[in-house]
Amino acid sequence: MKILVTNDDGVASPGLHALTAAMKALGDVWVVAPDRERNAIGHALTLHKPLRITNIGKQVFSINGTPTDCVNLAVKKLLRGRPALVVSGINRGVNLGDDVTYSGTVSAALEGTILGVPSIAVSQEGKQTFRFGVAATYAVRVARAVLRYGLPEETLLNVNAPDRPRASIAGARITSLSRRRFDDPIIEKVDPHGRKYYWIAGTRVTWSRRKDSDYEALRRGMVSITPIHLDVTHYAALEQLRGWETLIERGRKKTRRTK
């Protein structure tokens, strides 16, 4: 059984190495990861330059592209057959709430899901140091459950482990995405030549949304496991917006008469 391991922190990341070692307990592990850090690159696909695959070890490859590129090339070219599972991580720092839309870690799992492979994204909370062993332990447990029971259609799992010793983890919780808000998200500075430049940064100050959120679970010392669905259609809004169809059609006809 083949298991594909990837990430967005690059092929040399200690988080990737910890995840690779842990996944070997479950199957034949193949590593296909970016040749350098590709943080916050989202679900980008490289279309305007050639991609190159470098074999740097037994079943270990680096690619000069994005996490999405890595999953595509691995599944369609390198593995010579569909893997049983895609596991992305272990990311340095959490991927909670809105962050999943920017995360290369989550996007690699998203691509695996699009390609029809059960997929998991794994992240570890931390600052200067990271307890990758904690996230790796829970990654194996979640992966084992996915391999045994499968996942709902078009659904991936986003796993975040709190910054606690393994013995202090308060359990695991199935969660929803939270919502984060930043204070002063754009920082303006001036370079030595007097020209302005900007950092997209800021301080995270509040998290919100419903109970049982991923953020709430981590604050309670629990591992957060959030199911994420490919279909982002807001179905509850469909009927509410049906009435717009007539208004929009009328506006189109009015524009024609004006011409």
Secondary structure as GFF3:
##gff-version 3
##sequence-region A 1 259
A	DSSP	beta_strand	2	6	.	.	.	ID=ss1
A	DSSP	alpha_helix	14	23	.	.	.	ID=ss2
A	DSSP	beta_strand	28	34	.	.	.	ID=ss3
A	DSSP	beta_strand	53	57	.	.	.	ID=ss4
A	DSSP	beta_strand	60	63	.	.	.	ID=ss5
A	DSSP	alpha_helix	67	73	.	.	.	ID=ss6
A	DSSP	pi_helix	74	78	.	.	.	ID=ss7
A	DSSP	beta_strand	85	92	.	.	.	ID=ss8
A	DSSP	three_ten_helix	97	101	.	.	.	ID=ss9
A	DSSP	alpha_helix	104	114	.	.	.	ID=ss10
A	DSSP	beta_strand	119	124	.	.	.	ID=ss11
A	DSSP	alpha_helix	132	149	.	.	.	ID=ss12
A	DSSP	beta_strand	155	161	.	.	.	ID=ss13
A	DSSP	three_ten_helix	166	168	.	.	.	ID=ss14
A	DSSP	beta_strand	172	174	.	.	.	ID=ss15
A	DSSP	beta_strand	179	183	.	.	.	ID=ss16
A	DSSP	beta_strand	186	190	.	.	.	ID=ss17
A	DSSP	beta_strand	196	200	.	.	.	ID=ss18
A	DSSP	beta_strand	203	208	.	.	.	ID=ss19
A	DSSP	alpha_helix	214	219	.	.	.	ID=ss20
A	DSSP	beta_strand	223	229	.	.	.	ID=ss21
A	DSSP	alpha_helix	235	242	.	.	.	ID=ss22
A	DSSP	alpha_helix	244	258	.	.	.	ID=ss23
###
